Amino acid sequence: MSEPSERTTHDEPDAEAPTTGIHPFLVLGAVIVVAAISTWLIPAGAFDREEVDGQEVVVEGSYQAVDEAPAGLTDVFTSIHLGMVEAAAIIFFIFVVGGAFGVMRRTQAVEVGITALAGRMRRSQILIIPILMLVFGIAGASFGMFEEALPFVLLLAPIAVRLGYDSMTGTAVVLVGVATGFMAAMTNPFTVGVAQGIAEVPLFSGIELRAVMWVTMMAVSIAFVMVYASRVRRDPARSLTRAADARAVRADEEAGVDEEDPRLSMRQAAVLLLLGLSLVVMVWGVLAQGWFMTEIAALFVAFGLACGLIGGLGLNGTVEAFGEGCREMVVGALVVGFAYAVLQVLSDAAVIDTILHGVSSWVAGAGAAVAAGGMLGVQALMNIVIPSGSGQAALTMPIMTPLADLVGVDRQTAVLAFQLGDGLTNILTPTNGLLLAALALAKISWFTWARFIWPLILVHAVIALGFVLAAHLWIWPGS
């Protein structure tokens, strides 16, 4: 059997070809233009808002037309800067994480460790996929992990390549795992918690159904990724990222990693130990201390500094490696600002509330069962223009709650429809800046990712609709 790294290095001419696909800036630039054009077609309107338990929510029935303010040519260009400003916290978080991992990569600890691991796990390495996906799925379902998963893409994309799969597999382990858990969450405070609070149902009630839903969707997601990974393992030509991965393997070889007899030095072993300890501290901080991007970024600054010193880079070498890591993150970081620019255009033109008002009015005119399924579709649509889970709950649930009462749908079912609709397109919609950031870090174009993920999204949509209808008809029948 050939070595895992050799399975991703191809002799075909197209292995040297540049990565194909449209640049993410162009993708989002086109979306910004479409959003700007839509502001000339969609009437401006707004709901009144009030603060409830520290959360700003809309007042149901308060929608009214406001002065038209369609986006002009100047607005298209200024929205990019405004989007960058709005997304500054996320952008600089990505830079810091990239810088820290740049230091770690300079020590070659991960490259040597992965090569050694690949040689020892030839027969059982496929088990890494379900184990890691379950970990990410539990994190997404319990405490709402999503943005925090971004650093793991930097780790697992190259690990998957070194194990004989491809960077698509490693990226999918992280994104599909955490997004599926987030969508089918049992105690996610940012989606289930906020939505149930607004709908005035007991916090985290209905956990039994959500547990069944989580198991079902995680099983489907794990099977999907494992089938793809197995196909790539058997036939590397079926990889969607084979050319880029082949170049990455050659870069590792040029860096001097010994493929035949990789051995970790004491310094490299200490770096890997420090990495594991830092990830444990991050999970503890998020769960027990309520850490978010600022605290996690501080942790990675400390990790990068300690990593460089332990790895023998010295202070100057450490900061040079940190700067190089930041430079590699430029596209992945700035793409978040482009995504926020889309929302800036729609928000400034006051058309988001109009979209919500229109789709909710359509749902109100349908029968109860159709309305329950329609709520799922509405929430999936709103997730495109409001990628924040808690933000979407604050905007939509004050409208969907009385609407559910009106059409005979139980409020628990309305919350379930929100939860599933919000999560359904998190790893597909091009307005989700963190998705595009993760893809940029893994050097995967959005179009390549969409080609990979759309069958799973379709299956998830069918399962989600089935659970919503089952909940409405048999578990929480409406009045």
Legacy VTK file of the C-alpha trace (Angstrom):
# vtk DataFile Version 3.0
C-alpha trace
ASCII
DATASET POLYDATA
POINTS 479 float
0.000 0.000 0.000
1.346 3.420 -0.898
2.006 6.077 1.664
-0.956 8.395 2.398
0.860 11.471 1.158
1.594 9.788 -2.159
-2.103 9.197 -2.730
-2.704 12.916 -3.051
0.287 13.663 -5.281
-0.674 13.093 -8.902
1.349 12.899 -12.078
-1.450 14.107 -14.325
-0.808 17.452 -16.043
-3.774 19.182 -14.438
-2.300 18.626 -10.979
-0.078 21.624 -11.753
-2.950 23.758 -12.969
-3.952 26.773 -10.899
-6.941 26.465 -8.640
-10.091 27.161 -10.615
-13.131 29.003 -9.431
-14.290 32.569 -9.039
-12.613 34.600 -6.314
-14.844 35.051 -3.230
-14.554 38.846 -3.544
-16.175 38.596 -6.991
-18.886 36.275 -5.685
-19.845 38.660 -2.909
-19.360 41.677 -5.146
-22.025 40.244 -7.440
-24.298 39.593 -4.452
-23.842 43.215 -3.328
-24.889 44.429 -6.787
-27.943 42.134 -6.797
-28.859 43.361 -3.315
-28.540 46.969 -4.480
-30.773 46.319 -7.492
-33.362 44.634 -5.257
-33.658 47.803 -3.177
-35.170 49.514 -6.240
-37.760 46.748 -6.570
-38.703 46.085 -2.927
-40.627 48.817 -1.077
-38.994 50.241 2.039
-40.670 49.491 5.334
-39.952 48.908 8.995
-41.347 47.391 12.157
-41.270 49.212 15.466
-38.856 47.687 17.948
-38.771 47.368 21.714
-36.365 45.923 24.243
-37.436 42.743 26.046
-35.094 41.207 28.620
-32.137 43.013 27.068
-33.003 41.796 23.553
-34.299 44.187 20.900
-37.326 42.604 19.214
-39.840 43.813 16.643
-43.395 44.710 17.591
-45.838 42.417 15.780
-48.347 44.278 13.644
-46.314 47.490 13.604
-45.031 47.252 10.024
-45.385 50.460 8.077
-43.994 51.974 4.912
-41.072 54.386 5.283
-39.323 56.768 2.925
-37.701 55.011 -0.018
-33.901 54.931 0.078
-32.745 52.617 -2.728
-29.017 51.963 -3.014
-27.145 54.054 -5.544
-23.794 53.403 -7.185
-21.993 55.214 -4.375
-23.744 53.043 -1.794
-22.478 49.888 -3.507
-18.877 50.986 -3.000
-19.230 52.583 0.438
-20.987 49.467 1.733
-17.729 47.528 1.494
-15.934 49.842 3.903
-18.941 50.001 6.192
-19.161 46.218 6.130
-15.484 45.960 7.076
-16.059 48.294 10.017
-19.122 46.352 11.156
-17.230 43.053 10.918
-14.015 44.371 12.480
-14.175 42.081 15.517
-14.444 38.968 13.348
-11.844 40.180 10.832
-9.177 40.793 13.452
-10.050 37.548 15.209
-9.228 35.734 11.957
-5.937 37.631 11.635
-4.887 36.737 15.182
-5.749 33.062 14.777
-3.948 32.956 11.439
-0.882 34.584 12.950
-0.758 32.094 15.819
-1.059 29.153 13.463
1.605 30.701 11.247
4.003 30.488 14.179
3.023 26.889 14.812
3.526 25.958 11.167
7.026 27.474 11.219
7.999 24.881 13.853
6.792 22.046 11.505
5.428 20.235 14.555
2.030 19.569 12.973
3.458 18.444 9.633
5.821 15.935 11.238
3.181 14.790 13.731
0.577 14.260 11.005
2.994 12.285 8.844
3.838 10.029 11.780
0.142 9.610 12.626
-0.722 8.735 9.035
1.725 5.878 9.074
0.267 4.435 12.267
-3.427 4.695 11.396
-3.653 3.300 7.875
-6.362 0.787 8.731
-8.457 2.735 11.244
-7.982 6.375 10.249
-11.499 6.573 8.744
-12.774 6.510 12.347
-11.272 9.956 12.875
-14.099 11.416 10.771
-17.117 10.301 12.864
-15.304 10.914 16.152
-14.389 14.506 15.305
-17.734 15.258 13.694
-19.532 14.064 16.827
-17.330 16.339 18.938
-18.135 19.345 16.744
-21.807 18.335 16.570
-22.088 18.163 20.356
-20.382 21.555 20.690
-22.775 23.135 18.184
-25.829 21.538 19.804
-24.937 22.319 23.405
-23.351 25.761 23.650
-23.837 27.008 20.090
-20.313 26.652 18.765
-19.978 28.023 15.244
-17.530 30.903 14.827
-15.212 29.240 17.327
-14.754 26.289 14.941
-12.846 28.421 12.437
-9.341 27.655 13.815
-9.969 23.937 13.423
-10.259 24.330 9.644
-6.620 25.405 9.604
-5.722 22.210 11.444
-7.935 19.575 9.874
-7.772 20.557 6.195
-4.028 19.739 5.959
-4.412 16.781 8.316
-6.948 15.202 5.957
-4.564 15.658 3.028
-1.720 14.023 4.909
-3.964 11.094 5.843
-4.700 10.398 2.196
-8.020 12.225 1.818
-8.298 15.866 0.725
-8.802 19.321 2.152
-12.514 19.141 1.308
-12.817 16.214 3.713
-11.030 18.046 6.524
-13.056 21.202 5.984
-16.305 19.220 5.889
-15.498 17.451 9.158
-15.431 20.853 10.841
-18.127 22.799 8.994
-20.654 20.015 8.455
-20.147 18.673 11.972
-20.582 21.970 13.799
-23.324 23.288 11.477
-25.402 20.123 11.786
-25.124 20.259 15.557
-26.009 23.958 15.525
-29.055 23.343 13.328
-30.417 20.347 15.282
-29.386 21.778 18.638
-30.886 20.741 21.945
-29.632 23.556 24.196
-28.124 26.137 21.844
-28.642 29.395 23.772
-28.289 31.565 20.652
-31.086 29.917 18.680
-33.301 27.645 20.795
-32.815 29.718 23.951
-33.559 33.108 22.388
-36.455 31.819 20.257
-38.146 29.993 23.127
-37.754 33.032 25.351
-39.516 35.237 22.809
-42.190 32.599 22.160
-42.744 32.310 25.930
-42.366 28.556 26.144
-40.230 26.814 28.817
-36.527 27.165 28.158
-35.068 24.160 26.288
-38.395 22.325 26.450
-38.996 19.765 23.705
-35.464 18.473 24.168
-36.564 14.874 23.562
-37.651 15.556 19.984
-34.575 17.675 19.376
-32.344 14.850 20.625
-33.902 12.451 18.099
-33.523 15.109 15.420
-29.860 15.658 16.325
-29.056 11.941 16.156
-30.816 11.614 12.793
-29.155 14.580 11.146
-25.711 13.855 12.577
-25.911 10.273 11.308
-26.796 11.510 7.821
-24.047 14.141 7.868
-21.371 11.734 9.076
-22.362 9.153 6.452
-22.234 11.834 3.738
-18.704 12.944 4.635
-17.440 9.386 5.138
-18.755 8.259 1.748
-17.011 11.167 0.028
-13.790 10.561 1.981
-13.792 6.850 1.124
-14.258 7.614 -2.578
-11.329 10.028 -2.519
-9.212 7.509 -0.649
-9.916 4.817 -3.245
-9.619 7.128 -6.245
-7.830 10.477 -5.659
-9.034 11.665 -9.070
-12.521 12.064 -7.560
-11.298 14.727 -5.152
-12.784 18.160 -5.755
-9.601 19.814 -4.454
-6.925 17.476 -5.827
-4.796 20.056 -7.675
-4.482 22.418 -4.712
-3.863 19.521 -2.342
-1.096 18.127 -4.566
0.665 21.484 -4.407
0.309 21.519 -0.622
1.904 18.084 -0.332
4.818 19.156 -2.523
5.259 22.274 -0.388
5.529 20.073 2.714
8.089 17.888 0.983
10.119 20.939 0.019
9.940 22.092 3.641
11.919 18.994 4.586
9.395 16.690 6.278
10.810 13.148 6.303
8.111 10.954 4.748
9.895 7.685 5.407
10.814 8.073 9.056
9.252 11.187 10.577
10.359 11.824 14.129
9.146 14.540 16.484
11.819 16.504 18.248
11.335 17.389 21.895
10.513 20.957 20.900
7.928 19.832 18.331
6.322 17.454 20.822
6.096 20.322 23.308
4.431 22.523 20.661
1.784 19.849 19.996
1.203 19.469 23.738
0.787 23.238 24.012
-1.694 23.179 21.124
-3.805 20.509 22.832
-3.721 22.396 26.120
-4.729 25.657 24.412
-7.733 24.016 22.737
-8.844 22.546 26.065
-8.546 25.986 27.678
-10.569 27.490 24.811
-13.403 24.992 25.294
-13.345 25.583 29.062
-13.413 29.347 28.561
-16.367 29.206 26.176
-18.356 26.793 28.342
-17.526 27.955 31.850
-16.497 31.582 31.452
-18.579 32.794 28.525
-15.595 33.598 26.343
-16.134 34.865 22.824
-13.858 36.226 20.120
-11.913 38.754 22.209
-10.931 36.248 24.886
-10.230 33.488 22.361
-8.062 35.864 20.318
-6.092 36.721 23.462
-5.563 33.019 24.082
-4.176 32.544 20.572
-1.828 35.511 20.944
-0.402 33.861 24.051
-0.312 30.487 22.287
1.561 31.935 19.310
4.160 33.609 21.515
4.708 30.505 23.652
4.739 28.292 20.570
7.514 30.318 18.957
9.672 30.378 22.061
9.204 26.678 22.824
9.757 25.821 19.147
13.102 27.622 19.120
12.150 30.472 16.796
13.213 33.250 19.143
11.332 36.511 19.570
12.190 37.914 16.143
11.439 34.658 14.354
8.168 34.347 16.247
6.845 37.767 15.241
7.999 37.233 11.641
6.067 33.950 11.509
3.069 35.642 13.124
3.093 38.346 10.449
3.369 35.757 7.682
0.410 33.872 9.152
-1.627 37.081 9.178
-0.773 37.747 5.522
-2.115 34.327 4.574
-5.433 35.239 6.196
-6.075 38.422 4.203
-8.671 36.958 1.830
-10.323 34.845 4.522
-10.625 37.825 6.849
-11.725 40.508 4.409
-14.357 38.281 2.835
-16.328 38.640 6.078
-16.479 42.393 5.508
-17.798 41.826 1.973
-20.555 39.618 3.382
-21.494 42.296 5.898
-21.601 44.800 3.024
-24.553 42.886 1.544
-26.450 43.274 4.793
-25.441 46.943 4.949
-27.041 47.627 1.550
-30.305 45.892 2.484
-30.429 47.470 5.938
-29.739 51.030 4.745
-32.513 50.694 2.162
-34.934 49.398 4.839
-36.068 46.379 2.831
-35.273 43.532 5.259
-38.422 44.152 7.297
-40.425 44.342 4.059
-39.157 40.905 3.038
-40.147 39.500 6.417
-43.555 41.161 6.320
-44.264 39.818 2.849
-43.328 36.200 3.499
-45.099 36.124 6.869
-48.260 37.462 5.221
-48.096 34.612 2.729
-47.777 32.067 5.548
-50.799 33.588 7.310
-52.995 32.795 4.323
-52.138 29.081 4.237
-53.606 26.154 6.166
-52.065 25.063 9.456
-49.906 22.238 8.079
-48.815 24.305 5.081
-48.116 27.225 7.411
-45.882 25.064 9.610
-43.843 24.004 6.582
-43.985 27.550 5.248
-42.406 28.870 8.455
-39.440 26.594 7.810
-39.071 28.045 4.314
-39.441 31.603 5.589
-36.714 31.122 8.173
-34.381 29.529 5.623
-34.966 32.534 3.352
-34.401 35.048 6.151
-31.122 33.325 7.048
-29.717 34.559 3.756
-30.170 38.208 4.746
-29.739 37.726 8.523
-26.981 35.122 9.053
-26.909 35.707 12.828
-28.976 33.084 14.677
-29.851 35.265 17.655
-30.444 38.258 15.378
-32.817 36.272 13.213
-34.683 35.035 16.281
-35.072 38.606 17.552
-36.418 39.779 14.191
-38.673 36.891 13.192
-40.016 35.238 16.342
-42.040 38.250 17.577
-43.908 37.951 14.258
-43.994 34.177 13.927
-45.266 33.618 17.486
-48.638 35.412 17.131
-48.821 34.190 13.536
-48.554 30.607 14.811
-51.394 31.268 17.260
-53.488 32.723 14.449
-53.122 29.795 12.021
-53.266 27.017 14.638
-49.595 26.054 14.850
-48.132 25.344 18.297
-45.464 27.786 19.422
-43.014 24.939 19.962
-43.412 24.012 16.312
-42.792 27.625 15.311
-39.559 27.595 17.341
-38.551 24.294 15.727
-39.189 25.741 12.263
-37.039 28.755 13.122
-34.242 26.609 14.509
-34.080 24.328 11.482
-34.596 27.089 8.918
-31.891 29.223 10.499
-29.369 26.395 10.459
-30.285 24.798 7.155
-28.340 27.164 4.909
-25.547 28.210 7.286
-22.973 26.262 5.270
-24.299 27.235 1.860
-25.406 30.861 1.732
-22.696 33.185 0.329
-23.717 35.948 2.722
-22.393 33.927 5.665
-18.997 35.576 6.044
-17.629 32.947 8.372
-18.409 30.183 5.886
-16.510 32.009 3.162
-13.697 32.779 5.587
-13.337 29.084 6.408
-13.359 28.172 2.719
-10.738 30.813 1.992
-8.512 29.429 4.741
-8.861 25.956 3.215
-8.337 27.398 -0.306
-11.690 26.068 -1.523
-13.886 28.203 -3.764
-17.528 28.701 -2.805
-18.652 27.125 -6.080
-16.581 23.997 -5.420
-18.000 23.812 -1.924
-21.560 24.304 -3.194
-21.048 21.462 -5.666
-19.960 19.260 -2.768
-22.558 20.244 -0.169
-25.836 20.724 -2.071
-26.936 17.052 -1.906
-26.585 17.098 1.877
-28.474 20.403 2.139
-31.286 18.880 0.086
-31.463 15.800 2.327
-31.368 17.993 5.443
-34.222 20.089 4.046
-36.391 16.998 3.542
-35.594 15.724 7.050
-36.255 19.161 8.559
-39.623 19.414 6.819
-40.487 15.925 8.051
-39.737 16.825 11.660
-41.679 20.098 11.463
-44.743 18.375 10.003
-44.472 15.469 12.468
-44.255 17.936 15.336
-47.318 19.807 14.083
-49.449 16.755 13.367
-48.599 14.406 16.248
-46.291 15.877 18.895
-47.432 19.492 19.332
-50.752 19.645 17.455
-51.929 23.218 17.136
-55.224 24.505 18.444
LINES 1 480
479 0 1 2 3 4 5 6 7 8 9 10 11 12 13 14 15 16 17 18 19 20 21 22 23 24 25 26 27 28 29 30 31 32 33 34 35 36 37 38 39 40 41 42 43 44 45 46 47 48 49 50 51 52 53 54 55 56 57 58 59 60 61 62 63 64 65 66 67 68 69 70 71 72 73 74 75 76 77 78 79 80 81 82 83 84 85 86 87 88 89 90 91 92 93 94 95 96 97 98 99 100 101 102 103 104 105 106 107 108 109 110 111 112 113 114 115 116 117 118 119 120 121 122 123 124 125 126 127 128 129 130 131 132 133 134 135 136 137 138 139 140 141 142 143 144 145 146 147 148 149 150 151 152 153 154 155 156 157 158 159 160 161 162 163 164 165 166 167 168 169 170 171 172 173 174 175 176 177 178 179 180 181 182 183 184 185 186 187 188 189 190 191 192 193 194 195 196 197 198 199 200 201 202 203 204 205 206 207 208 209 210 211 212 213 214 215 216 217 218 219 220 221 222 223 224 225 226 227 228 229 230 231 232 233 234 235 236 237 238 239 240 241 242 243 244 245 246 247 248 249 250 251 252 253 254 255 256 257 258 259 260 261 262 263 264 265 266 267 268 269 270 271 272 273 274 275 276 277 278 279 280 281 282 283 284 285 286 287 288 289 290 291 292 293 294 295 296 297 298 299 300 301 302 303 304 305 306 307 308 309 310 311 312 313 314 315 316 317 318 319 320 321 322 323 324 325 326 327 328 329 330 331 332 333 334 335 336 337 338 339 340 341 342 343 344 345 346 347 348 349 350 351 352 353 354 355 356 357 358 359 360 361 362 363 364 365 366 367 368 369 370 371 372 373 374 375 376 377 378 379 380 381 382 383 384 385 386 387 388 389 390 391 392 393 394 395 396 397 398 399 400 401 402 403 404 405 406 407 408 409 410 411 412 413 414 415 416 417 418 419 420 421 422 423 424 425 426 427 428 429 430 431 432 433 434 435 436 437 438 439 440 441 442 443 444 445 446 447 448 449 450 451 452 453 454 455 456 457 458 459 460 461 462 463 464 465 466 467 468 469 470 471 472 473 474 475 476 477 478
